[in-house]
Amino acid sequence: MFDRVSYVEELTVEQRNKLNWRIAEGIKNKDVFTSDADVRYFETEDFLEEVNLERDFEARGQLIEYRQYKNSIGEM
């Protein structure tokens, strides 16, 4: 099993850059009922979960299939 990523501080520089980009895009495209803090929180939680999913698939030797699936549905 792998250690789950729970904190932003555990991310690589590349992962932090990707997360920062997603937060900036989320803030730019948010609706009037959503605060910037909400966008930061939910984008961070979603990103950490994605990192952990990739680690899980990698530990099971299925990372390539997982990424192919994500590409096929347009999430990468």
N, CA, C and O atoms as CSV, one atom per row, in Angstrom:
chain,resi,resn,atom,element,x,y,z
A,1,MET,N,N,0.849,-1.184,0.000
A,1,MET,CA,C,0.000,0.000,0.000
A,1,MET,C,C,0.891,1.242,0.000
A,1,MET,O,O,2.086,1.149,0.282
A,2,PHE,N,N,0.337,2.361,-0.304
A,2,PHE,CA,C,1.091,3.609,-0.417
A,2,PHE,C,C,0.617,4.587,0.649
A,2,PHE,O,O,-0.463,4.435,1.219
A,3,ASP,N,N,1.444,5.589,0.905
A,3,ASP,CA,C,1.056,6.654,1.832
A,3,ASP,C,C,0.214,7.668,1.086
A,3,ASP,O,O,0.621,8.177,0.042
A,4,ARG,N,N,-0.968,7.962,1.626
A,4,ARG,CA,C,-1.859,8.943,1.003
A,4,ARG,C,C,-1.289,10.346,1.171
A,4,ARG,O,O,-0.706,10.671,2.205
A,5,VAL,N,N,-1.462,11.163,0.157
A,5,VAL,CA,C,-1.079,12.565,0.214
A,5,VAL,C,C,-2.222,13.307,0.887
A,5,VAL,O,O,-3.353,13.288,0.402
A,6,SER,N,N,-1.928,13.957,1.999
A,6,SER,CA,C,-2.969,14.655,2.751
A,6,SER,C,C,-2.785,16.167,2.761
A,6,SER,O,O,-3.721,16.909,3.058
A,7,TYR,N,N,-1.587,16.615,2.440
A,7,TYR,CA,C,-1.284,18.038,2.544
A,7,TYR,C,C,-0.626,18.542,1.267
A,7,TYR,O,O,0.093,17.799,0.600
A,8,VAL,N,N,-0.868,19.781,0.935
A,8,VAL,CA,C,-0.273,20.396,-0.250
A,8,VAL,C,C,1.255,20.359,-0.147
A,8,VAL,O,O,1.942,20.227,-1.159
A,9,GLU,N,N,1.778,20.475,1.056
A,9,GLU,CA,C,3.231,20.478,1.252
A,9,GLU,C,C,3.883,19.182,0.776
A,9,GLU,O,O,5.088,19.160,0.525
A,10,GLU,N,N,3.111,18.104,0.646
A,10,GLU,CA,C,3.643,16.819,0.205
A,10,GLU,C,C,3.707,16.691,-1.313
A,10,GLU,O,O,4.255,15.714,-1.824
A,11,LEU,N,N,3.157,17.661,-2.040
A,11,LEU,CA,C,3.150,17.613,-3.494
A,11,LEU,C,C,4.494,18.024,-4.064
A,11,LEU,O,O,5.252,18.762,-3.434
A,12,THR,N,N,4.778,17.538,-5.261
A,12,THR,CA,C,5.982,17.971,-5.965
A,12,THR,C,C,5.750,19.387,-6.489
A,12,THR,O,O,4.621,19.878,-6.478
A,13,VAL,N,N,6.801,20.034,-6.941
A,13,VAL,CA,C,6.688,21.380,-7.503
A,13,VAL,C,C,5.769,21.351,-8.723
A,13,VAL,O,O,4.933,22.239,-8.891
A,14,GLU,N,N,5.917,20.345,-9.566
A,14,GLU,CA,C,5.070,20.216,-10.757
A,14,GLU,C,C,3.594,20.068,-10.366
A,14,GLU,O,O,2.719,20.682,-10.978
A,15,GLN,N,N,3.329,19.255,-9.348
A,15,GLN,CA,C,1.948,19.070,-8.893
A,15,GLN,C,C,1.386,20.361,-8.296
A,15,GLN,O,O,0.221,20.691,-8.516
A,16,ARG,N,N,2.207,21.085,-7.549
A,16,ARG,CA,C,1.750,22.361,-6.980
A,16,ARG,C,C,1.420,23.368,-8.071
A,16,ARG,O,O,0.433,24.098,-7.977
A,17,ASN,N,N,2.254,23.401,-9.108
A,17,ASN,CA,C,1.996,24.312,-10.230
A,17,ASN,C,C,0.675,23.968,-10.909
A,17,ASN,O,O,-0.108,24.858,-11.240
A,18,LYS,N,N,0.428,22.677,-11.115
A,18,LYS,CA,C,-0.826,22.249,-11.734
A,18,LYS,C,C,-2.014,22.624,-10.853
A,18,LYS,O,O,-3.033,23.100,-11.353
A,19,LEU,N,N,-1.886,22.411,-9.540
A,19,LEU,CA,C,-2.949,22.775,-8.609
A,19,LEU,C,C,-3.193,24.277,-8.625
A,19,LEU,O,O,-4.345,24.710,-8.654
A,20,ASN,N,N,-2.144,25.075,-8.607
A,20,ASN,CA,C,-2.296,26.535,-8.650
A,20,ASN,C,C,-3.005,26.982,-9.920
A,20,ASN,O,O,-3.833,27.892,-9.880
A,21,TRP,N,N,-2.685,26.347,-11.053
A,21,TRP,CA,C,-3.350,26.673,-12.310
A,21,TRP,C,C,-4.843,26.351,-12.213
A,21,TRP,O,O,-5.687,27.143,-12.635
A,22,ARG,N,N,-5.159,25.180,-11.653
A,22,ARG,CA,C,-6.570,24.784,-11.522
A,22,ARG,C,C,-7.332,25.736,-10.608
A,22,ARG,O,O,-8.487,26.064,-10.881
A,23,ILE,N,N,-6.702,26.180,-9.535
A,23,ILE,CA,C,-7.346,27.133,-8.626
A,23,ILE,C,C,-7.596,28.454,-9.347
A,23,ILE,O,O,-8.680,29.028,-9.245
A,24,ALA,N,N,-6.589,28.932,-10.076
A,24,ALA,CA,C,-6.746,30.199,-10.811
A,24,ALA,C,C,-7.868,30.102,-11.839
A,24,ALA,O,O,-8.663,31.032,-11.975
A,25,GLU,N,N,-7.942,28.988,-12.563
A,25,GLU,CA,C,-9.011,28.785,-13.538
A,25,GLU,C,C,-10.368,28.717,-12.843
A,25,GLU,O,O,-11.354,29.266,-13.337
A,26,GLY,N,N,-10.413,28.040,-11.697
A,26,GLY,CA,C,-11.666,27.934,-10.950
A,26,GLY,C,C,-12.152,29.276,-10.453
A,26,GLY,O,O,-13.347,29.566,-10.512
A,27,ILE,N,N,-11.243,30.096,-9.963
A,27,ILE,CA,C,-11.610,31.434,-9.484
A,27,ILE,C,C,-12.097,32.291,-10.648
A,27,ILE,O,O,-13.065,33.040,-10.517
A,28,LYS,N,N,-11.418,32.172,-11.785
A,28,LYS,CA,C,-11.791,32.962,-12.959
A,28,LYS,C,C,-13.191,32.580,-13.467
A,28,LYS,O,O,-13.917,33.430,-13.982
A,29,ASN,N,N,-13.565,31.312,-13.322
A,29,ASN,CA,C,-14.818,30.818,-13.884
A,29,ASN,C,C,-15.915,30.548,-12.858
A,29,ASN,O,O,-16.933,29.945,-13.197
A,30,LYS,N,N,-15.729,30.979,-11.619
A,30,LYS,CA,C,-16.718,30.684,-10.578
A,30,LYS,C,C,-17.978,31.520,-10.749
A,30,LYS,O,O,-17.981,32.550,-11.423
A,31,ASP,N,N,-19.055,31.045,-10.114
A,31,ASP,CA,C,-20.300,31.817,-10.174
A,31,ASP,C,C,-20.352,32.817,-9.016
A,31,ASP,O,O,-19.469,32.820,-8.158
A,32,VAL,N,N,-21.366,33.650,-8.991
A,32,VAL,CA,C,-21.449,34.725,-7.993
A,32,VAL,C,C,-21.699,34.197,-6.578
A,32,VAL,O,O,-21.495,34.928,-5.608
A,33,PHE,N,N,-22.130,32.961,-6.446
A,33,PHE,CA,C,-22.436,32.409,-5.136
A,33,PHE,C,C,-21.255,31.668,-4.505
A,33,PHE,O,O,-21.360,31.180,-3.380
A,34,THR,N,N,-20.151,31.583,-5.212
A,34,THR,CA,C,-18.992,30.835,-4.746
A,34,THR,C,C,-17.861,31.785,-4.392
A,34,THR,O,O,-17.513,32.670,-5.174
A,35,SER,N,N,-17.293,31.599,-3.217
A,35,SER,CA,C,-16.170,32.456,-2.806
A,35,SER,C,C,-14.850,31.893,-3.338
A,35,SER,O,O,-14.764,30.721,-3.706
A,36,ASP,N,N,-13.833,32.741,-3.371
A,36,ASP,CA,C,-12.501,32.284,-3.775
A,36,ASP,C,C,-12.006,31.193,-2.839
A,36,ASP,O,O,-11.367,30.239,-3.284
A,37,ALA,N,N,-12.291,31.319,-1.552
A,37,ALA,CA,C,-11.868,30.321,-0.569
A,37,ALA,C,C,-12.515,28.967,-0.855
A,37,ALA,O,O,-11.870,27.927,-0.721
A,38,ASP,N,N,-13.793,28.981,-1.251
A,38,ASP,CA,C,-14.467,27.729,-1.606
A,38,ASP,C,C,-13.779,27.065,-2.795
A,38,ASP,O,O,-13.558,25.854,-2.793
A,39,VAL,N,N,-13.443,27.856,-3.807
A,39,VAL,CA,C,-12.763,27.317,-4.987
A,39,VAL,C,C,-11.435,26.700,-4.569
A,39,VAL,O,O,-11.123,25.578,-4.968
A,40,ARG,N,N,-10.649,27.423,-3.769
A,40,ARG,CA,C,-9.353,26.897,-3.318
A,40,ARG,C,C,-9.529,25.574,-2.571
A,40,ARG,O,O,-8.803,24.613,-2.823
A,41,TYR,N,N,-10.484,25.530,-1.663
A,41,TYR,CA,C,-10.710,24.330,-0.854
A,41,TYR,C,C,-11.094,23.140,-1.736
A,41,TYR,O,O,-10.468,22.082,-1.662
A,42,PHE,N,N,-12.124,23.314,-2.570
A,42,PHE,CA,C,-12.613,22.187,-3.352
A,42,PHE,C,C,-11.640,21.759,-4.437
A,42,PHE,O,O,-11.498,20.563,-4.694
A,43,GLU,N,N,-10.969,22.702,-5.076
A,43,GLU,CA,C,-9.957,22.328,-6.073
A,43,GLU,C,C,-8.810,21.563,-5.406
A,43,GLU,O,O,-8.309,20.585,-5.961
A,44,THR,N,N,-8.400,22.008,-4.222
A,44,THR,CA,C,-7.319,21.318,-3.510
A,44,THR,C,C,-7.740,19.915,-3.111
A,44,THR,O,O,-6.990,18.963,-3.323
A,45,GLU,N,N,-8.927,19.772,-2.538
A,45,GLU,CA,C,-9.412,18.446,-2.142
A,45,GLU,C,C,-9.522,17.517,-3.344
A,45,GLU,O,O,-9.103,16.361,-3.276
A,46,ASP,N,N,-10.082,18.015,-4.444
A,46,ASP,CA,C,-10.203,17.200,-5.656
A,46,ASP,C,C,-8.838,16.792,-6.192
A,46,ASP,O,O,-8.641,15.647,-6.597
A,47,PHE,N,N,-7.899,17.731,-6.192
A,47,PHE,CA,C,-6.576,17.445,-6.727
A,47,PHE,C,C,-5.859,16.403,-5.873
A,47,PHE,O,O,-5.253,15.474,-6.408
A,48,LEU,N,N,-5.922,16.548,-4.553
A,48,LEU,CA,C,-5.276,15.573,-3.676
A,48,LEU,C,C,-5.881,14.183,-3.876
A,48,LEU,O,O,-5.160,13.186,-3.856
A,49,GLU,N,N,-7.180,14.111,-4.067
A,49,GLU,CA,C,-7.822,12.817,-4.314
A,49,GLU,C,C,-7.349,12.218,-5.635
A,49,GLU,O,O,-7.128,11.010,-5.719
A,50,GLU,N,N,-7.190,13.043,-6.661
A,50,GLU,CA,C,-6.684,12.553,-7.940
A,50,GLU,C,C,-5.258,12.034,-7.803
A,50,GLU,O,O,-4.921,10.993,-8.368
A,51,VAL,N,N,-4.421,12.748,-7.060
A,51,VAL,CA,C,-3.049,12.298,-6.838
A,51,VAL,C,C,-3.061,10.940,-6.140
A,51,VAL,O,O,-2.303,10.043,-6.507
A,52,ASN,N,N,-3.915,10.794,-5.144
A,52,ASN,CA,C,-3.988,9.529,-4.421
A,52,ASN,C,C,-4.534,8.401,-5.292
A,52,ASN,O,O,-4.088,7.260,-5.173
A,53,LEU,N,N,-5.489,8.705,-6.163
A,53,LEU,CA,C,-5.988,7.690,-7.096
A,53,LEU,C,C,-4.874,7.218,-8.022
A,53,LEU,O,O,-4.722,6.020,-8.261
A,54,GLU,N,N,-4.094,8.168,-8.544
A,54,GLU,CA,C,-2.988,7.785,-9.421
A,54,GLU,C,C,-1.971,6.928,-8.670
A,54,GLU,O,O,-1.463,5.951,-9.220
A,55,ARG,N,N,-1.674,7.277,-7.445
A,55,ARG,CA,C,-0.744,6.474,-6.654
A,55,ARG,C,C,-1.287,5.067,-6.419
A,55,ARG,O,O,-0.538,4.091,-6.461
A,56,ASP,N,N,-2.581,4.970,-6.173
A,56,ASP,CA,C,-3.211,3.671,-5.953
A,56,ASP,C,C,-3.124,2.811,-7.211
A,56,ASP,O,O,-2.747,1.641,-7.138
A,57,PHE,N,N,-3.469,3.383,-8.365
A,57,PHE,CA,C,-3.382,2.632,-9.616
A,57,PHE,C,C,-1.936,2.272,-9.936
A,57,PHE,O,O,-1.663,1.191,-10.459
A,58,GLU,N,N,-1.020,3.168,-9.626
A,58,GLU,CA,C,0.396,2.884,-9.863
A,58,GLU,C,C,0.855,1.716,-8.991
A,58,GLU,O,O,1.588,0.848,-9.464
A,59,ALA,N,N,0.434,1.685,-7.732
A,59,ALA,CA,C,0.811,0.603,-6.820
A,59,ALA,C,C,0.254,-0.742,-7.293
A,59,ALA,O,O,0.846,-1.789,-7.033
A,60,ARG,N,N,-0.881,-0.708,-7.984
A,60,ARG,CA,C,-1.492,-1.938,-8.495
A,60,ARG,C,C,-1.031,-2.260,-9.913
A,60,ARG,O,O,-1.494,-3.234,-10.506
A,61,GLY,N,N,-0.128,-1.456,-10.459
A,61,GLY,CA,C,0.381,-1.692,-11.800
A,61,GLY,C,C,-0.617,-1.363,-12.894
A,61,GLY,O,O,-0.534,-1.920,-13.988
A,62,GLN,N,N,-1.556,-0.472,-12.625
A,62,GLN,CA,C,-2.599,-0.147,-13.590
A,62,GLN,C,C,-2.630,1.339,-13.954
A,62,GLN,O,O,-3.650,1.839,-14.428
A,63,LEU,N,N,-1.532,2.036,-13.739
A,63,LEU,CA,C,-1.503,3.477,-13.981
A,63,LEU,C,C,-1.731,3.812,-15.457
A,63,LEU,O,O,-2.455,4.757,-15.770
A,64,ILE,N,N,-1.125,3.054,-16.355
A,64,ILE,CA,C,-1.276,3.335,-17.784
A,64,ILE,C,C,-2.736,3.200,-18.194
A,64,ILE,O,O,-3.258,4.049,-18.918
A,65,GLU,N,N,-3.398,2.143,-17.738
A,65,GLU,CA,C,-4.810,1.939,-18.073
A,65,GLU,C,C,-5.675,3.058,-17.501
A,65,GLU,O,O,-6.610,3.519,-18.157
A,66,TYR,N,N,-5.369,3.492,-16.287
A,66,TYR,CA,C,-6.118,4.579,-15.655
A,66,TYR,C,C,-5.978,5.871,-16.456
A,66,TYR,O,O,-6.964,6.566,-16.698
A,67,ARG,N,N,-4.758,6.188,-16.864
A,67,ARG,CA,C,-4.535,7.403,-17.653
A,67,ARG,C,C,-5.187,7.305,-19.029
A,67,ARG,O,O,-5.697,8.301,-19.543
A,68,GLN,N,N,-5.174,6.116,-19.631
A,68,GLN,CA,C,-5.851,5.942,-20.912
A,68,GLN,C,C,-7.350,6.169,-20.752
A,68,GLN,O,O,-7.982,6.802,-21.598
A,69,TYR,N,N,-7.906,5.656,-19.680
A,69,TYR,CA,C,-9.331,5.863,-19.408
A,69,TYR,C,C,-9.636,7.350,-19.249
A,69,TYR,O,O,-10.585,7.860,-19.844
A,70,LYS,N,N,-8.820,8.050,-18.438
A,70,LYS,CA,C,-9.045,9.480,-18.240
A,70,LYS,C,C,-8.937,10.251,-19.545
A,70,LYS,O,O,-9.712,11.176,-19.789
A,71,ASN,N,N,-7.980,9.876,-20.385
A,71,ASN,CA,C,-7.851,10.526,-21.697
A,71,ASN,C,C,-9.067,10.254,-22.566
A,71,ASN,O,O,-9.520,11.134,-23.298
A,72,SER,N,N,-9.597,9.039,-22.489
A,72,SER,CA,C,-10.735,8.679,-23.336
A,72,SER,C,C,-11.998,9.453,-22.967
A,72,SER,O,O,-12.869,9.664,-23.811
A,73,ILE,N,N,-12.099,9.875,-21.707
A,73,ILE,CA,C,-13.273,10.648,-21.303
A,73,ILE,C,C,-12.965,12.141,-21.225
A,73,ILE,O,O,-13.812,12.937,-20.819
A,74,GLY,N,N,-11.735,12.518,-21.621
A,74,GLY,CA,C,-11.382,13.929,-21.727
A,74,GLY,C,C,-11.046,14.611,-20.419
A,74,GLY,O,O,-11.285,15.811,-20.283
A,75,GLU,N,N,-10.503,13.894,-19.453
A,75,GLU,CA,C,-10.174,14.504,-18.166
A,75,GLU,C,C,-8.693,14.802,-17.999
A,75,GLU,O,O,-8.290,15.252,-16.926
A,76,MET,N,N,-7.880,14.575,-18.994
A,76,MET,CA,C,-6.457,14.863,-18.826
A,76,MET,C,C,-6.029,15.926,-19.784
A,76,MET,O,O,-4.859,16.309,-19.798
